Amino acid sequence: MSRGALSDTGAQPRIGDPIVGAWPSGKARDFGSRMRRFESFRPSQHRRARAPRGNGGPARGTERRRTAMQNGQLKLFSGTAHAELAREIATYIGVPLGRSKLRRFTDTEVAFQIDENIRGTDVFILQPTCTPVDPNLVELCVMIDAFRRSSAARITAVMPYYGYARQDRKDKPRVPISAKLVANLVSAAGANRILTMDLHKAQIQGFFDIPVDHLFAAPVFIDYLGGRTESNVTIVSPDAGGVERARAYARRMSADLAIIDKRRSDDGTAEVMNVVGEVKERVCIIVDDIVDTAGTLTQAAAALRASGASRVMACAVHGVLSGPAFDRIQASELEKLVITNTIPPKPDFAASDKVEILSVAPLLGKAIQSIHQETSVSSLFI
């Protein structure tokens, strides 16, 4: 009630009476500002329109198109780590690569600029953190920061190979958990989502507080191996840590399973490779996530041949292939090493008759389309 208005009894209020609807200080209550409701949202959390009821297929297609429009136009950009893979993905999904400039100053600092408007768009940045690992990682973070400051609606870091993944725990005193540190860096730079492939340990997904889509290259390998192997196939894990991966391949291929048990000799000077499982007169396929110097891989191949295997092949998702890897593979018992292009293949391996390189561009392209349209990517998992 305002000053001078009649009360419910009709009596005129007297001077000094408390004002109805006022604070003790005498100021009028500001109900309006307190009743306003503000709804805050991050650019990547747009409201989705409800799907129309009914069983019609066109309605679902309309919903997917509406969701894609709310997420913004799909934009694919690439760093310098693997431009060839980015071009393959762009061709597969039918979009041009985004325009940008990236250069380094004389002291190797990164300078990056986006050459087109990306406000409100759904941005995917392809950058595996492979050799050279640290420059590629910093480059990815700088690019993410540029897109965040340019008002992209959502930023997805596409990391086919996740560097530092093998440093995922404290196995010795006073050591870092570098895989977690990398997750913090990419998240702090401004990424809203991660798309990666065959992490060294699946638990690395838990290092992120943002969504992670973890793909597997198994469908690519299985399609390749389907017409090139006999029925007597045994999938081999090169160590105890890779048994779960090998079991998944064996289940999909209806094959047997074997394990290489690697132990130190009694005097500690050499490694003894014991084969657990039936491999005699069988086609053995070693499966692993990473092949680096190829020491374990070539020793496993020798142990399998010594145990009577008729043929030995190997499949590794990420071909790091550093140091003496090339010479070891060329001189090994391996009939064929099959890798993917999550990491740019080195020229000598690409020219080798013992190495086959498969493309994961269609797999990543399907995942990018599904993420953009907000549809399930579970069909791409094993």
C-alpha positions as CSV (number, residue, x, y, z in Angstrom):
1,M,0.0,0.0,0.0
2,S,1.4,3.4,-0.9
3,R,1.5,6.5,1.3
4,G,-2.0,8.2,1.5
5,A,-4.0,5.2,0.3
6,L,-7.0,3.9,2.4
7,S,-6.5,0.7,4.5
8,D,-9.0,-2.2,4.5
9,T,-10.9,-0.6,7.3
10,G,-11.2,2.7,5.4
11,A,-9.0,4.6,8.0
12,Q,-6.5,7.1,6.7
13,P,-3.0,6.0,7.8
14,R,-1.2,8.3,10.2
15,I,2.3,9.8,10.0
16,G,4.8,7.3,11.4
17,D,2.8,4.2,10.6
18,P,4.9,1.5,8.8
19,I,4.6,1.4,5.0
20,V,3.1,-1.8,3.8
21,G,5.5,-3.5,1.2
22,A,8.6,-1.6,2.4
23,W,11.8,-2.7,3.9
24,P,12.5,-1.6,7.6
25,S,14.7,1.2,6.2
26,G,11.6,2.6,4.5
27,K,12.7,1.9,0.9
28,A,10.1,0.3,-1.3
29,R,10.5,-3.4,-2.0
30,D,11.9,-4.0,-5.5
31,F,9.7,-7.0,-6.3
32,G,10.3,-6.8,-10.1
33,S,14.0,-7.4,-10.2
34,R,13.6,-10.3,-7.7
35,M,11.0,-12.0,-9.7
36,R,12.9,-11.9,-13.0
37,R,14.3,-15.3,-14.0
38,F,17.3,-15.6,-16.1
39,E,18.1,-18.8,-17.9
40,S,21.8,-19.2,-18.7
41,F,23.1,-21.8,-21.1
42,R,26.4,-22.7,-22.7
43,P,26.4,-22.3,-26.5
44,S,26.7,-26.1,-26.9
45,Q,23.5,-26.7,-24.8
46,H,20.8,-25.4,-27.1
47,R,17.2,-26.4,-26.4
48,R,16.1,-29.2,-28.7
49,A,12.6,-29.2,-30.2
50,R,10.5,-32.1,-29.2
51,A,10.3,-34.9,-31.8
52,P,6.8,-35.1,-33.4
53,R,4.8,-38.1,-32.2
54,G,4.1,-40.8,-34.7
55,N,6.0,-43.6,-36.5
56,G,6.8,-41.7,-39.7
57,G,10.4,-41.8,-40.9
58,P,10.3,-38.3,-42.4
59,A,9.5,-36.8,-38.9
60,R,12.7,-38.2,-37.5
61,G,14.7,-36.9,-40.5
62,T,13.1,-33.5,-39.9
63,E,14.1,-33.6,-36.3
64,R,17.7,-34.4,-37.2
65,R,17.9,-31.5,-39.6
66,R,16.4,-29.2,-36.9
67,T,18.9,-30.4,-34.4
68,A,21.8,-29.8,-36.8
69,M,20.5,-26.3,-37.5
70,Q,20.4,-25.6,-33.7
71,N,24.0,-26.8,-33.4
72,G,25.1,-24.5,-36.2
73,Q,26.7,-25.3,-39.5
74,L,29.3,-28.1,-39.4
75,K,32.9,-26.8,-39.9
76,L,36.0,-29.1,-40.1
77,F,39.4,-27.6,-39.5
78,S,42.8,-29.2,-39.4
79,G,46.1,-28.5,-37.7
80,T,49.4,-29.4,-39.2
81,A,49.7,-32.8,-37.6
82,H,47.7,-34.8,-40.2
83,A,46.3,-32.6,-43.0
84,E,45.9,-35.6,-45.3
85,L,43.5,-37.4,-43.0
86,A,41.5,-34.2,-42.6
87,R,41.1,-33.9,-46.3
88,E,39.9,-37.5,-46.5
89,I,37.3,-36.9,-43.9
90,A,36.2,-33.7,-45.5
91,T,35.7,-35.5,-48.8
92,Y,33.8,-38.3,-47.1
93,I,31.3,-36.0,-45.3
94,G,31.0,-33.6,-48.2
95,V,32.2,-30.4,-46.6
96,P,35.2,-28.2,-47.5
97,L,38.1,-27.8,-45.0
98,G,37.8,-24.6,-43.0
99,R,40.1,-21.7,-44.0
100,S,42.7,-20.7,-41.5
101,K,46.4,-19.6,-41.3
102,L,48.9,-21.3,-39.0
103,R,52.5,-20.3,-38.8
104,R,55.4,-20.3,-36.4
105,F,57.6,-17.5,-35.3
106,T,61.3,-17.9,-35.4
107,D,61.3,-18.9,-31.7
108,T,58.7,-21.7,-32.7
109,E,55.7,-20.0,-31.0
110,V,52.4,-20.8,-32.8
111,A,50.4,-18.0,-34.6
112,F,46.9,-19.0,-35.7
113,Q,44.1,-17.1,-37.4
114,I,40.7,-18.2,-38.6
115,D,39.9,-16.9,-42.1
116,E,36.1,-17.2,-42.1
117,N,33.2,-16.5,-39.8
118,I,32.5,-19.3,-37.4
119,R,30.1,-17.6,-35.0
120,G,27.5,-20.1,-33.9
121,T,29.0,-23.0,-35.9
122,D,29.7,-26.6,-34.9
123,V,33.5,-26.8,-35.2
124,F,35.6,-30.0,-35.4
125,I,39.4,-29.7,-35.2
126,L,41.4,-32.7,-36.3
127,Q,44.8,-32.9,-34.7
128,P,46.4,-36.1,-33.5
129,T,49.0,-35.4,-30.8
130,C,51.7,-37.6,-32.5
131,T,55.4,-36.8,-33.2
132,P,56.3,-34.1,-32.5
133,V,54.0,-34.5,-29.6
134,D,54.5,-31.3,-27.6
135,P,54.3,-28.8,-30.5
136,N,51.2,-30.6,-31.9
137,L,49.5,-30.5,-28.4
138,V,50.2,-26.8,-28.0
139,E,49.0,-26.1,-31.5
140,L,45.7,-27.9,-30.7
141,C,45.2,-25.9,-27.6
142,V,45.9,-22.6,-29.4
143,M,43.4,-23.5,-32.1
144,I,40.7,-24.4,-29.6
145,D,41.2,-21.1,-27.8
146,A,40.9,-19.2,-31.1
147,F,37.6,-20.9,-31.9
148,R,36.3,-20.3,-28.4
149,R,37.1,-16.6,-28.5
150,S,35.4,-16.4,-32.0
151,S,32.1,-17.6,-30.6
152,A,31.9,-21.1,-32.0
153,A,28.7,-22.8,-30.7
154,R,30.5,-26.1,-30.0
155,I,34.2,-27.2,-30.3
156,T,35.0,-30.9,-30.7
157,A,38.7,-31.9,-30.6
158,V,39.2,-34.9,-33.0
159,M,42.3,-36.7,-31.7
160,P,42.7,-40.0,-33.6
161,Y,45.9,-40.6,-31.6
162,Y,46.0,-39.4,-28.0
163,G,49.6,-38.6,-27.0
164,Y,50.8,-39.3,-23.5
165,A,48.1,-42.1,-23.2
166,R,50.8,-44.6,-21.9
167,Q,51.4,-42.3,-18.9
168,D,48.0,-43.0,-17.3
169,R,49.0,-44.0,-13.7
170,K,51.6,-43.7,-11.0
171,D,53.6,-46.9,-11.5
172,K,56.6,-45.4,-9.8
173,P,57.1,-42.9,-7.0
174,R,57.1,-39.2,-7.8
175,V,56.0,-39.4,-11.4
176,P,53.2,-37.5,-13.1
177,I,50.0,-38.8,-14.6
178,S,50.5,-37.1,-17.9
179,A,47.4,-38.4,-19.6
180,K,45.3,-36.6,-17.1
181,L,47.4,-33.4,-17.5
182,V,46.7,-33.5,-21.3
183,A,43.0,-33.9,-20.6
184,N,43.1,-30.9,-18.3
185,L,44.9,-28.8,-20.9
186,V,42.5,-29.6,-23.8
187,S,39.5,-29.0,-21.5
188,A,40.9,-25.7,-20.2
189,A,41.6,-24.5,-23.7
190,G,37.8,-24.6,-24.3
191,A,36.9,-28.0,-26.0
192,N,33.3,-29.1,-25.4
193,R,33.8,-32.6,-26.6
194,I,36.5,-35.1,-27.5
195,L,36.5,-37.7,-30.4
196,T,39.3,-40.2,-30.2
197,M,40.2,-43.7,-31.2
198,D,41.6,-46.8,-29.3
199,L,42.9,-45.2,-26.2
200,H,45.7,-47.1,-24.5
201,K,43.4,-47.6,-21.5
202,A,39.7,-47.0,-21.8
203,Q,39.7,-45.4,-18.3
204,I,41.4,-42.3,-19.7
205,Q,37.9,-41.2,-20.7
206,G,37.3,-40.6,-17.0
207,F,40.1,-38.0,-16.9
208,F,37.8,-35.7,-18.8
209,D,34.8,-33.8,-17.4
210,I,33.4,-33.3,-20.9
211,P,31.9,-35.9,-23.2
212,V,34.3,-38.4,-24.9
213,D,33.4,-40.5,-27.9
214,H,35.8,-43.4,-27.9
215,L,35.9,-45.2,-31.3
216,F,37.6,-48.5,-32.1
217,A,39.4,-49.5,-35.3
218,A,38.3,-53.1,-35.0
219,P,35.7,-52.9,-37.8
220,V,38.3,-51.6,-40.2
221,F,40.7,-54.4,-39.4
222,I,38.1,-57.1,-39.5
223,D,36.9,-56.0,-42.9
224,Y,40.4,-56.2,-44.2
225,L,41.2,-59.6,-42.6
226,G,37.9,-61.2,-43.6
227,G,39.0,-62.3,-47.1
228,R,42.7,-62.7,-46.4
229,T,42.7,-65.4,-43.7
230,E,41.6,-69.0,-43.4
231,S,39.2,-70.4,-40.9
232,N,41.9,-71.6,-38.5
233,V,42.6,-68.2,-37.0
234,T,43.9,-67.4,-33.5
235,I,43.9,-63.9,-32.2
236,V,46.9,-63.2,-30.0
237,S,47.4,-60.6,-27.3
238,P,51.1,-59.6,-27.0
239,D,50.8,-59.1,-23.2
240,A,48.3,-59.6,-20.3
241,G,47.1,-56.0,-20.6
242,G,45.7,-56.4,-24.1
243,V,43.6,-59.5,-23.4
244,E,40.3,-57.6,-23.4
245,R,41.1,-56.1,-26.8
246,A,42.1,-59.5,-28.2
247,R,39.0,-61.2,-26.8
248,A,36.8,-58.6,-28.6
249,Y,38.5,-59.3,-31.9
250,A,38.3,-63.1,-31.4
251,R,34.5,-62.8,-30.6
252,R,33.8,-60.8,-33.8
253,M,35.9,-63.2,-36.0
254,S,34.8,-66.4,-34.3
255,A,38.4,-67.2,-33.6
256,D,40.4,-68.8,-30.8
257,L,42.4,-66.7,-28.3
258,A,46.0,-66.9,-27.2
259,I,48.2,-64.8,-24.9
260,I,51.9,-64.0,-24.8
261,D,53.2,-64.2,-21.3
262,K,56.4,-62.1,-21.2
263,R,58.7,-62.7,-18.2
264,R,62.3,-61.9,-17.3
265,S,64.8,-64.8,-17.2
266,D,66.2,-65.9,-13.9
267,D,69.3,-63.8,-14.2
268,G,67.3,-60.8,-15.5
269,T,69.2,-60.4,-18.7
270,A,66.6,-61.5,-21.2
271,E,62.9,-61.8,-21.7
272,V,61.2,-65.2,-22.1
273,M,58.1,-65.3,-24.3
274,N,55.7,-68.0,-23.2
275,V,52.7,-68.7,-25.5
276,V,49.4,-69.5,-23.6
277,G,46.9,-71.1,-26.0
278,E,46.8,-73.4,-29.1
279,V,48.8,-71.9,-32.0
280,K,50.3,-74.9,-33.8
281,E,49.5,-74.9,-37.5
282,R,47.2,-71.9,-37.1
283,V,47.1,-68.4,-38.6
284,C,48.1,-66.1,-35.7
285,I,47.1,-62.4,-35.7
286,I,48.6,-60.3,-33.0
287,V,46.4,-57.3,-32.1
288,D,47.6,-54.2,-30.2
289,D,46.8,-50.5,-29.9
290,I,50.3,-49.1,-30.4
291,V,53.4,-50.3,-32.1
292,D,56.3,-48.1,-31.2
293,T,59.8,-49.6,-31.5
294,A,58.3,-53.0,-32.4
295,G,60.5,-54.9,-29.9
296,T,57.6,-56.7,-28.2
297,L,55.8,-57.3,-31.4
298,T,58.7,-58.9,-33.2
299,Q,59.6,-61.0,-30.2
300,A,56.0,-62.2,-30.0
301,A,56.1,-63.2,-33.7
302,A,59.2,-65.2,-33.2
303,A,57.7,-67.0,-30.2
304,L,54.6,-67.9,-32.2
305,R,56.6,-69.3,-35.1
306,A,58.7,-71.3,-32.6
307,S,55.5,-72.7,-31.2
308,G,54.4,-73.9,-34.6
309,A,52.2,-71.1,-36.0
310,S,51.9,-71.4,-39.8
311,R,51.5,-67.7,-40.4
312,V,51.9,-64.6,-38.2
313,M,50.3,-61.2,-38.9
314,A,49.9,-58.2,-36.7
315,C,47.4,-55.4,-36.4
316,A,48.1,-52.2,-34.5
317,V,45.9,-49.1,-34.6
318,H,48.5,-46.5,-34.0
319,G,51.8,-46.8,-35.9
320,V,54.2,-44.7,-33.9
321,L,57.1,-46.7,-35.4
322,S,60.0,-44.9,-33.9
323,G,63.7,-45.8,-33.5
324,P,64.7,-49.2,-34.8
325,A,61.1,-50.2,-35.7
326,F,61.6,-50.4,-39.4
327,D,64.7,-52.7,-39.3
328,R,63.1,-54.9,-36.7
329,I,59.9,-55.4,-38.8
330,Q,61.8,-56.1,-42.0
331,A,63.9,-58.8,-40.3
332,S,61.0,-60.3,-38.3
333,E,58.8,-63.4,-38.7
334,L,55.9,-61.1,-39.4
335,E,54.2,-61.8,-42.8
336,K,52.3,-58.5,-42.6
337,L,51.9,-55.5,-40.2
338,V,48.6,-53.8,-40.7
339,I,48.2,-50.3,-39.2
340,T,45.8,-47.3,-39.7
341,N,46.5,-43.7,-40.6
342,T,45.6,-42.2,-37.2
343,I,49.2,-41.1,-37.4
344,P,50.8,-39.9,-40.7
345,P,52.7,-42.9,-42.1
346,K,56.4,-42.5,-42.5
347,P,57.6,-42.9,-46.2
348,D,59.8,-45.9,-45.6
349,F,56.9,-47.8,-43.9
350,A,54.4,-46.8,-46.6
351,A,56.8,-48.2,-49.3
352,S,57.4,-51.5,-47.4
353,D,55.8,-54.7,-48.7
354,K,55.4,-55.9,-45.1
355,V,53.3,-52.9,-44.0
356,E,49.7,-52.3,-45.0
357,I,48.0,-48.9,-44.1
358,L,44.2,-48.7,-43.7
359,S,42.3,-45.5,-43.6
360,V,40.0,-44.6,-40.7
361,A,38.6,-41.5,-42.5
362,P,35.1,-43.2,-43.1
363,L,34.9,-44.2,-39.5
364,L,35.8,-40.8,-38.2
365,G,33.5,-39.2,-40.8
366,K,30.5,-41.2,-39.7
367,A,31.2,-40.2,-36.1
368,I,31.5,-36.5,-36.9
369,Q,28.2,-36.6,-38.8
370,S,26.5,-38.4,-35.9
371,I,27.8,-36.0,-33.3
372,H,26.7,-33.0,-35.4
373,Q,23.2,-34.4,-35.9
374,E,23.0,-35.6,-32.2
375,T,22.4,-39.2,-33.2
376,S,23.9,-42.3,-31.6
377,V,27.4,-43.4,-32.4
378,S,27.1,-46.7,-30.6
379,S,26.8,-48.5,-33.9
380,L,30.5,-47.6,-34.5
381,F,31.6,-49.3,-31.3
382,I,32.6,-53.0,-30.9
